[in-house]
Amino acid sequence: MAKNKDTREQDSFSEVESTLTKTEQIIEDNQKILVIVVGVIVAIVVAYLGFTKLYIQPRELDAQEQMFMAEQYFEKDSFNLAINGDGNYLGFLDIIEDYGMTDAGNLSNYYTGISYLKLGEYEAALDYLNEFDTDDLLLVPVTEGAKGDAYLELGESDKALSAYKNAYKASENEFTTPIYMMKAANLLEEEGNLDDALEIYQTIKEEYPTSNEGRSVAKYIARVEIKQNK
């Protein structure tokens, strides 16, 4: 038995040795290729870091400076000036075109989309809102909610409802969640989906009682219950 065990152990060591030898041989045979591959990876990393530091970062700072006046116009509801600029300062469309790879360029898509929404240009609003990419806990629901408003104005109620649901599910908080829950419930009620609307109204009442929507939701609940009993 001991002899068999020794034999098995020797066979195992032989197999490991053989595998190592083959691996070493493969590495040796492909050494040039491996060196080239590693060199290419290093070159890509160095190029990326250099591109980011020497090009993107300076452009980002420049874009933020250029965007300042457009943001001021946006805050004053001067949406045409915010979008197109005033002849002296760039508008959000210019920022998108000139600094599209920067965070400021990306954020300009949001500002432009909201501006077009306020101006009643709903398809243009959707174009830019769909280009905006963020994981910000407040901007995600606000962006989805704005899409819902645009779809609703275009008569696309199914897409509007889907956007409102995305908005209130994206980031549950006291500020945006009850707003978009209310919009979703209002839309459901208008379309005759009373049970679904009532469920959302009651959720607002129970989970967000101190919000503006929570303080006023009782009348909506009563209205739906009256409709259900007719």
CYANA upper distance limits for C-alpha pairs under 8 A (distance plus 0.5 A):
  1 MET  CA      5 LYS  CA      6.74
  2 ALA  CA      6 ASP  CA      6.66
  3 LYS  CA      7 THR  CA      6.62
  4 ASN  CA      8 ARG  CA      6.66
  5 LYS  CA      9 GLU  CA      6.70
  6 ASP  CA     10 GLN  CA      6.61
  7 THR  CA     11 ASP  CA      6.65
  8 ARG  CA     12 SER  CA      6.64
  9 GLU  CA     13 PHE  CA      6.67
 10 GLN  CA     14 SER  CA      6.57
 11 ASP  CA     15 GLU  CA      6.66
 12 SER  CA     16 VAL  CA      6.76
 13 PHE  CA     17 GLU  CA      6.49
 14 SER  CA     18 SER  CA      6.46
 15 GLU  CA     19 THR  CA      6.61
 16 VAL  CA     20 LEU  CA      6.64
 17 GLU  CA     21 THR  CA      6.59
 18 SER  CA     22 LYS  CA      6.69
 19 THR  CA     23 THR  CA      6.62
 20 LEU  CA     24 GLU  CA      6.57
 21 THR  CA     25 GLN  CA      6.61
 22 LYS  CA     26 ILE  CA      6.63
 23 THR  CA     27 ILE  CA      6.69
 24 GLU  CA     28 GLU  CA      6.54
 25 GLN  CA     29 ASP  CA      6.48
 26 ILE  CA     30 ASN  CA      6.57
 27 ILE  CA     31 GLN  CA      6.03
 27 ILE  CA     34 LEU  CA      8.44
 30 ASN  CA     34 LEU  CA      6.66
 31 GLN  CA     35 VAL  CA      6.62
 32 LYS  CA     36 ILE  CA      6.72
 33 ILE  CA     37 VAL  CA      6.64
 34 LEU  CA     38 VAL  CA      6.59
 35 VAL  CA     39 GLY  CA      6.47
 36 ILE  CA     40 VAL  CA      6.58
 37 VAL  CA     41 ILE  CA      6.77
 38 VAL  CA     42 VAL  CA      6.67
 39 GLY  CA     43 ALA  CA      6.56
 40 VAL  CA     44 ILE  CA      6.64
 41 ILE  CA     45 VAL  CA      6.76
 42 VAL  CA     46 VAL  CA      6.61
 43 ALA  CA     47 ALA  CA      6.45
 44 ILE  CA     48 TYR  CA      6.52
 45 VAL  CA     49 LEU  CA      6.67
 46 VAL  CA     50 GLY  CA      6.51
 47 ALA  CA     51 PHE  CA      6.41
 48 TYR  CA     52 THR  CA      6.55
 49 LEU  CA     53 LYS  CA      6.56
 50 GLY  CA     54 LEU  CA      6.13
 50 GLY  CA     55 TYR  CA      8.15
 51 PHE  CA     55 TYR  CA      5.74
 51 PHE  CA     56 ILE  CA      6.99
 52 THR  CA     56 ILE  CA      5.21
 52 THR  CA     57 GLN  CA      6.55
 53 LYS  CA     57 GLN  CA      5.92
 53 LYS  CA     58 PRO  CA      8.03
 54 LEU  CA     58 PRO  CA      7.21
 55 TYR  CA     59 ARG  CA      6.67
 56 ILE  CA     60 GLU  CA      6.45
 56 ILE  CA    101 MET  CA      8.03
 56 ILE  CA    102 THR  CA      7.19
 57 GLN  CA     61 LEU  CA      6.93
 58 PRO  CA     62 ASP  CA      6.75
 59 ARG  CA     63 ALA  CA      6.43
 59 ARG  CA     99 TYR  CA      7.42
 59 ARG  CA    102 THR  CA      7.56
 60 GLU  CA     64 GLN  CA      6.70
 60 GLU  CA     99 TYR  CA      8.09
 60 GLU  CA    102 THR  CA      5.94
 60 GLU  CA    103 ASP  CA      7.33
 60 GLU  CA    104 ALA  CA      7.12
 61 LEU  CA     65 GLU  CA      6.89
 62 ASP  CA     66 GLN  CA      6.67
 63 ALA  CA     67 MET  CA      6.49
 63 ALA  CA     95 ILE  CA      7.18
 63 ALA  CA     99 TYR  CA      6.78
 63 ALA  CA    102 THR  CA      8.08
 63 ALA  CA    104 ALA  CA      6.49
 63 ALA  CA    105 GLY  CA      7.79
 64 GLN  CA     68 PHE  CA      6.93
 64 GLN  CA    104 ALA  CA      6.45
 66 GLN  CA     70 ALA  CA      8.47
 66 GLN  CA     89 TYR  CA      7.54
 66 GLN  CA     90 LEU  CA      6.82
 66 GLN  CA     95 ILE  CA      8.04
 67 MET  CA     71 GLU  CA      6.77
 67 MET  CA     90 LEU  CA      7.33
 67 MET  CA     91 GLY  CA      7.63
 67 MET  CA     92 PHE  CA      7.48
 67 MET  CA     95 ILE  CA      7.39
 67 MET  CA    104 ALA  CA      8.04
 68 PHE  CA     72 GLN  CA      6.92
 69 MET  CA     73 TYR  CA      6.81
 69 MET  CA     82 ALA  CA      8.24
 69 MET  CA     89 TYR  CA      7.06
 69 MET  CA     90 LEU  CA      8.11
 69 MET  CA     91 GLY  CA      8.44
 70 ALA  CA     74 PHE  CA      6.67
 70 ALA  CA     81 LEU  CA      7.60
 70 ALA  CA     82 ALA  CA      4.93
 70 ALA  CA     83 ILE  CA      7.67
 70 ALA  CA     85 GLY  CA      7.18
 70 ALA  CA     89 TYR  CA      8.00
 70 ALA  CA     90 LEU  CA      7.31
 70 ALA  CA     91 GLY  CA      5.83
 70 ALA  CA     92 PHE  CA      6.85
 71 GLU  CA     75 GLU  CA      6.67
 71 GLU  CA     82 ALA  CA      7.17
 72 GLN  CA     76 LYS  CA      6.92
 72 GLN  CA     82 ALA  CA      8.25
 73 TYR  CA     77 ASP  CA      6.78
 73 TYR  CA     78 SER  CA      5.47
 73 TYR  CA     79 PHE  CA      7.10
 73 TYR  CA     81 LEU  CA      6.82
 73 TYR  CA     82 ALA  CA      5.57
 74 PHE  CA     78 SER  CA      6.14
 74 PHE  CA     79 PHE  CA      6.08
 74 PHE  CA     81 LEU  CA      8.46
 74 PHE  CA     82 ALA  CA      5.84
 74 PHE  CA    111 TYR  CA      8.15
 74 PHE  CA    115 SER  CA      7.92
 78 SER  CA     82 ALA  CA      6.66
 79 PHE  CA     83 ILE  CA      6.55
 79 PHE  CA    115 SER  CA      5.81
 79 PHE  CA    116 TYR  CA      8.11
 79 PHE  CA    118 LYS  CA      8.16
 79 PHE  CA    119 LEU  CA      7.81
 80 ASN  CA     84 ASN  CA      6.47
 80 ASN  CA     85 GLY  CA      8.13
 80 ASN  CA    115 SER  CA      8.18
 81 LEU  CA     85 GLY  CA      5.28
 81 LEU  CA     86 ASP  CA      6.19
 81 LEU  CA     91 GLY  CA      7.17
 82 ALA  CA     91 GLY  CA      5.71
 82 ALA  CA     92 PHE  CA      6.71
 82 ALA  CA    112 THR  CA      8.36
 82 ALA  CA    115 SER  CA      8.21
 83 ILE  CA     91 GLY  CA      5.27
 83 ILE  CA     92 PHE  CA      5.32
 83 ILE  CA     93 LEU  CA      6.22
 83 ILE  CA    112 THR  CA      6.45
 83 ILE  CA    115 SER  CA      7.63
 84 ASN  CA     90 LEU  CA      7.52
 84 ASN  CA     91 GLY  CA      4.91
 84 ASN  CA     92 PHE  CA      7.04
 84 ASN  CA     93 LEU  CA      6.66
 84 ASN  CA     94 ASP  CA      7.73
 85 GLY  CA     89 TYR  CA      6.06
 85 GLY  CA     90 LEU  CA      5.13
 85 GLY  CA     91 GLY  CA      4.18
 85 GLY  CA     92 PHE  CA      7.81
 85 GLY  CA     94 ASP  CA      8.36
 86 ASP  CA     90 LEU  CA      7.56
 86 ASP  CA     91 GLY  CA      7.87
 90 LEU  CA     94 ASP  CA      6.24
 90 LEU  CA     95 ILE  CA      7.28
 91 GLY  CA     95 ILE  CA      6.97
 92 PHE  CA     96 ILE  CA      6.69
 92 PHE  CA    105 GLY  CA      8.46
 92 PHE  CA    108 SER  CA      5.78
 92 PHE  CA    109 ASN  CA      8.00
 92 PHE  CA    111 TYR  CA      7.68
 92 PHE  CA    112 THR  CA      6.69
 93 LEU  CA     97 GLU  CA      6.74
 93 LEU  CA    108 SER  CA      7.87
 93 LEU  CA    112 THR  CA      7.69
 94 ASP  CA     98 ASP  CA      6.40
 94 ASP  CA     99 TYR  CA      8.47
 95 ILE  CA     99 TYR  CA      5.79
 95 ILE  CA    100 GLY  CA      7.38
 95 ILE  CA    104 ALA  CA      7.98
 95 ILE  CA    105 GLY  CA      6.06
 95 ILE  CA    108 SER  CA      7.24
 96 ILE  CA    100 GLY  CA      5.12
 96 ILE  CA    105 GLY  CA      5.12
 96 ILE  CA    106 ASN  CA      7.53
 96 ILE  CA    108 SER  CA      6.67
 96 ILE  CA    109 ASN  CA      7.45
 97 GLU  CA    105 GLY  CA      8.30
 98 ASP  CA    105 GLY  CA      8.45
 99 TYR  CA    104 ALA  CA      7.77
 99 TYR  CA    105 GLY  CA      5.66
100 GLY  CA    104 ALA  CA      8.29
100 GLY  CA    105 GLY  CA      4.98
100 GLY  CA    106 ASN  CA      6.94
101 MET  CA    105 GLY  CA      6.85
101 MET  CA    106 ASN  CA      7.82
102 THR  CA    106 ASN  CA      6.90
103 ASP  CA    107 LEU  CA      6.60
104 ALA  CA    108 SER  CA      6.56
105 GLY  CA    109 ASN  CA      7.36
106 ASN  CA    110 TYR  CA      7.79
106 ASN  CA    131 GLU  CA      8.22
106 ASN  CA    132 PHE  CA      6.31
106 ASN  CA    133 ASP  CA      7.36
107 LEU  CA    111 TYR  CA      7.06
107 LEU  CA    132 PHE  CA      7.18
108 SER  CA    112 THR  CA      6.39
109 ASN  CA    113 GLY  CA      6.50
109 ASN  CA    128 TYR  CA      5.53
109 ASN  CA    129 LEU  CA      6.66
109 ASN  CA    131 GLU  CA      6.81
109 ASN  CA    132 PHE  CA      5.81
110 TYR  CA    114 ILE  CA      6.71
110 TYR  CA    128 TYR  CA      7.04
110 TYR  CA    129 LEU  CA      5.97
110 TYR  CA    131 GLU  CA      8.50
110 TYR  CA    132 PHE  CA      6.13
110 TYR  CA    143 THR  CA      7.89
111 TYR  CA    115 SER  CA      6.52
112 THR  CA    116 TYR  CA      6.64
112 THR  CA    125 ALA  CA      7.59
112 THR  CA    128 TYR  CA      6.91
112 THR  CA    129 LEU  CA      8.29
113 GLY  CA    117 LEU  CA      6.69
113 GLY  CA    124 ALA  CA      7.44
113 GLY  CA    125 ALA  CA      4.53
113 GLY  CA    126 LEU  CA      6.91
113 GLY  CA    127 ASP  CA      7.72
113 GLY  CA    128 TYR  CA      5.29
113 GLY  CA    129 LEU  CA      5.45
114 ILE  CA    118 LYS  CA      6.76
114 ILE  CA    125 ALA  CA      6.84
114 ILE  CA    129 LEU  CA      8.03
114 ILE  CA    146 ALA  CA      7.60
115 SER  CA    119 LEU  CA      6.76
115 SER  CA    125 ALA  CA      7.88
116 TYR  CA    120 GLY  CA      6.69
116 TYR  CA    121 GLU  CA      5.57
116 TYR  CA    122 TYR  CA      7.03
116 TYR  CA    124 ALA  CA      6.81
116 TYR  CA    125 ALA  CA      5.37
117 LEU  CA    121 GLU  CA      6.18
117 LEU  CA    122 TYR  CA      5.89
117 LEU  CA    124 ALA  CA      8.39
117 LEU  CA    125 ALA  CA      5.71
117 LEU  CA    146 ALA  CA      8.13
117 LEU  CA    150 ALA  CA      7.06
121 GLU  CA    125 ALA  CA      6.70
122 TYR  CA    126 LEU  CA      6.77
122 TYR  CA    150 ALA  CA      5.57
122 TYR  CA    151 TYR  CA      7.98
122 TYR  CA    153 GLU  CA      7.68
122 TYR  CA    154 LEU  CA      7.51
123 GLU  CA    127 ASP  CA      6.80
123 GLU  CA    150 ALA  CA      7.84
124 ALA  CA    128 TYR  CA      7.02
125 ALA  CA    129 LEU  CA      6.56
125 ALA  CA    147 LYS  CA      8.29
125 ALA  CA    150 ALA  CA      7.61
126 LEU  CA    130 ASN  CA      6.34
126 LEU  CA    147 LYS  CA      6.60
126 LEU  CA    150 ALA  CA      7.32
127 ASP  CA    131 GLU  CA      7.09
128 TYR  CA    132 PHE  CA      6.99
129 LEU  CA    143 THR  CA      7.14
129 LEU  CA    147 LYS  CA      7.52
134 THR  CA    139 LEU  CA      7.65
134 THR  CA    140 VAL  CA      6.94
135 ASP  CA    139 LEU  CA      8.01
135 ASP  CA    140 VAL  CA      6.72
136 ASP  CA    140 VAL  CA      6.36
137 LEU  CA    141 PRO  CA      7.79
137 LEU  CA    170 ALA  CA      8.30
137 LEU  CA    171 SER  CA      6.32
138 LEU  CA    142 VAL  CA      6.85
138 LEU  CA    171 SER  CA      7.73
138 LEU  CA    176 THR  CA      7.96
139 LEU  CA    143 THR  CA      6.32
140 VAL  CA    144 GLU  CA      6.76
140 VAL  CA    167 ALA  CA      7.61
140 VAL  CA    170 ALA  CA      7.28
140 VAL  CA    171 SER  CA      8.13
141 PRO  CA    145 GLY  CA      6.41
141 PRO  CA    166 ASN  CA      7.67
141 PRO  CA    167 ALA  CA      4.54
141 PRO  CA    168 TYR  CA      6.86
141 PRO  CA    169 LYS  CA      8.41
141 PRO  CA    170 ALA  CA      6.32
141 PRO  CA    171 SER  CA      7.06
141 PRO  CA    176 THR  CA      7.33
141 PRO  CA    177 THR  CA      8.37
142 VAL  CA    146 ALA  CA      6.57
142 VAL  CA    167 ALA  CA      7.21
142 VAL  CA    176 THR  CA      7.66
143 THR  CA    147 LYS  CA      6.82
143 THR  CA    167 ALA  CA      8.12
144 GLU  CA    148 GLY  CA      6.82
144 GLU  CA    163 ALA  CA      5.90
144 GLU  CA    164 TYR  CA      7.09
144 GLU  CA    166 ASN  CA      6.88
144 GLU  CA    167 ALA  CA      5.47
145 GLY  CA    149 ASP  CA      6.85
145 GLY  CA    163 ALA  CA      6.60
145 GLY  CA    164 TYR  CA      5.80
145 GLY  CA    166 ASN  CA      8.37
145 GLY  CA    167 ALA  CA      5.83
145 GLY  CA    180 TYR  CA      7.03
146 ALA  CA    150 ALA  CA      6.79
147 LYS  CA    151 TYR  CA      6.63
147 LYS  CA    160 ALA  CA      7.59
147 LYS  CA    163 ALA  CA      6.80
148 GLY  CA    152 LEU  CA      6.55
148 GLY  CA    159 LYS  CA      7.42
148 GLY  CA    160 ALA  CA      4.51
148 GLY  CA    161 LEU  CA      7.12
148 GLY  CA    162 SER  CA      7.99
148 GLY  CA    163 ALA  CA      5.30
148 GLY  CA    164 TYR  CA      6.04
149 ASP  CA    153 GLU  CA      6.78
149 ASP  CA    160 ALA  CA      7.08
150 ALA  CA    154 LEU  CA      6.82
150 ALA  CA    160 ALA  CA      8.04
151 TYR  CA    155 GLY  CA      6.82
151 TYR  CA    156 GLU  CA      5.61
151 TYR  CA    157 SER  CA      7.12
151 TYR  CA    159 LYS  CA      6.70
151 TYR  CA    160 ALA  CA      5.46
152 LEU  CA    156 GLU  CA      5.97
152 LEU  CA    157 SER  CA      5.83
152 LEU  CA    159 LYS  CA      8.29
152 LEU  CA    160 ALA  CA      5.76
156 GLU  CA    160 ALA  CA      6.70
157 SER  CA    161 LEU  CA      6.50
157 SER  CA    187 LEU  CA      8.23
158 ASP  CA    162 SER  CA      6.74
159 LYS  CA    163 ALA  CA      6.62
160 ALA  CA    164 TYR  CA      6.70
161 LEU  CA    165 LYS  CA      6.68
161 LEU  CA    184 ALA  CA      6.23
161 LEU  CA    187 LEU  CA      7.57
161 LEU  CA    188 LEU  CA      8.42
162 SER  CA    166 ASN  CA      6.69
163 ALA  CA    167 ALA  CA      6.59
164 TYR  CA    168 TYR  CA      6.88
164 TYR  CA    180 TYR  CA      5.98
164 TYR  CA    181 MET  CA      7.55
164 TYR  CA    183 LYS  CA      7.39
164 TYR  CA    184 ALA  CA      6.17
165 LYS  CA    169 LYS  CA      6.54
165 LYS  CA    180 TYR  CA      7.73
165 LYS  CA    181 MET  CA      7.65
165 LYS  CA    184 ALA  CA      7.21
166 ASN  CA    170 ALA  CA      6.21
167 ALA  CA    171 SER  CA      7.96
167 ALA  CA    176 THR  CA      8.43
167 ALA  CA    177 THR  CA      7.73
167 ALA  CA    180 TYR  CA      6.80
168 TYR  CA    172 GLU  CA      6.90
168 TYR  CA    176 THR  CA      7.35
168 TYR  CA    177 THR  CA      4.94
168 TYR  CA    178 PRO  CA      7.72
168 TYR  CA    179 ILE  CA      8.37
168 TYR  CA    180 TYR  CA      5.95
168 TYR  CA    181 MET  CA      6.48
169 LYS  CA    177 THR  CA      7.84
171 SER  CA    177 THR  CA      7.76
172 GLU  CA    176 THR  CA      8.08
172 GLU  CA    177 THR  CA      6.05
173 ASN  CA    177 THR  CA      6.06
174 GLU  CA    178 PRO  CA      7.30
174 GLU  CA    208 TYR  CA      7.15
174 GLU  CA    211 SER  CA      7.24
175 PHE  CA    179 ILE  CA      7.84
175 PHE  CA    211 SER  CA      8.09
176 THR  CA    180 TYR  CA      6.97
177 THR  CA    181 MET  CA      6.57
178 PRO  CA    182 MET  CA      6.45
178 PRO  CA    204 ILE  CA      6.59
178 PRO  CA    208 TYR  CA      7.20
178 PRO  CA    211 SER  CA      7.70
178 PRO  CA    213 GLU  CA      6.67
178 PRO  CA    214 GLY  CA      7.92
179 ILE  CA    183 LYS  CA      6.95
179 ILE  CA    213 GLU  CA      7.16
180 TYR  CA    184 ALA  CA      6.55
181 MET  CA    185 ALA  CA      6.56
181 MET  CA    200 ILE  CA      7.02
181 MET  CA    201 TYR  CA      8.24
181 MET  CA    204 ILE  CA      7.82
182 MET  CA    186 ASN  CA      6.50
182 MET  CA    200 ILE  CA      7.97
182 MET  CA    201 TYR  CA      7.43
182 MET  CA    204 ILE  CA      8.23
182 MET  CA    213 GLU  CA      7.43
183 LYS  CA    187 LEU  CA      6.71
184 ALA  CA    188 LEU  CA      6.69
184 ALA  CA    197 ALA  CA      8.15
185 ALA  CA    189 GLU  CA      6.55
185 ALA  CA    196 ASP  CA      7.86
185 ALA  CA    197 ALA  CA      4.92
185 ALA  CA    198 LEU  CA      7.82
185 ALA  CA    200 ILE  CA      6.41
185 ALA  CA    201 TYR  CA      7.04
186 ASN  CA    190 GLU  CA      6.68
186 ASN  CA    197 ALA  CA      7.43
187 LEU  CA    191 GLU  CA      6.78
188 LEU  CA    192 GLY  CA      6.78
188 LEU  CA    193 ASN  CA      5.54
188 LEU  CA    194 LEU  CA      7.26
188 LEU  CA    196 ASP  CA      7.34
188 LEU  CA    197 ALA  CA      5.84
189 GLU  CA    193 ASN  CA      5.92
189 GLU  CA    194 LEU  CA      5.78
189 GLU  CA    197 ALA  CA      5.95
189 GLU  CA    224 VAL  CA      7.99
193 ASN  CA    197 ALA  CA      6.69
194 LEU  CA    198 LEU  CA      6.42
194 LEU  CA    224 VAL  CA      6.84
194 LEU  CA    227 LYS  CA      8.45
194 LEU  CA    228 GLN  CA      7.64
195 ASP  CA    199 GLU  CA      6.72
196 ASP  CA    200 ILE  CA      7.00
197 ALA  CA    201 TYR  CA      6.75
197 ALA  CA    224 VAL  CA      8.38
198 LEU  CA    202 GLN  CA      6.58
198 LEU  CA    221 ILE  CA      6.65
198 LEU  CA    224 VAL  CA      7.02
198 LEU  CA    225 GLU  CA      8.39
199 GLU  CA    203 THR  CA      6.75
200 ILE  CA    204 ILE  CA      6.78
201 TYR  CA    205 LYS  CA      6.86
201 TYR  CA    217 VAL  CA      6.84
201 TYR  CA    220 TYR  CA      7.64
201 TYR  CA    221 ILE  CA      6.72
202 GLN  CA    206 GLU  CA      6.65
202 GLN  CA    217 VAL  CA      8.45
202 GLN  CA    221 ILE  CA      7.58
203 THR  CA    207 GLU  CA      6.26
203 THR  CA    208 TYR  CA      8.14
204 ILE  CA    208 TYR  CA      5.59
204 ILE  CA    209 PRO  CA      7.18
204 ILE  CA    213 GLU  CA      7.66
204 ILE  CA    214 GLY  CA      6.05
204 ILE  CA    217 VAL  CA      7.77
205 LYS  CA    209 PRO  CA      5.55
205 LYS  CA    214 GLY  CA      5.48
205 LYS  CA    215 ARG  CA      8.09
205 LYS  CA    217 VAL  CA      6.87
205 LYS  CA    218 ALA  CA      7.90
208 TYR  CA    213 GLU  CA      8.25
208 TYR  CA    214 GLY  CA      5.92
209 PRO  CA    213 GLU  CA      8.22
209 PRO  CA    214 GLY  CA      4.73
209 PRO  CA    215 ARG  CA      6.46
210 THR  CA    214 GLY  CA      6.28
210 THR  CA    215 ARG  CA      6.68
211 SER  CA    215 ARG  CA      6.72
212 ASN  CA    216 SER  CA      7.01
213 GLU  CA    217 VAL  CA      6.24
214 GLY  CA    218 ALA  CA      8.35
216 SER  CA    220 TYR  CA      8.20
217 VAL  CA    221 ILE  CA      6.85
218 ALA  CA    222 ALA  CA      6.70
219 LYS  CA    223 ARG  CA      6.58
220 TYR  CA    224 VAL  CA      6.71
221 ILE  CA    225 GLU  CA      6.70
222 ALA  CA    226 ILE  CA      6.72
223 ARG  CA    227 LYS  CA      6.86
224 VAL  CA    228 GLN  CA      6.66
225 GLU  CA    229 ASN  CA      6.81
226 ILE  CA    230 LYS  CA      6.99
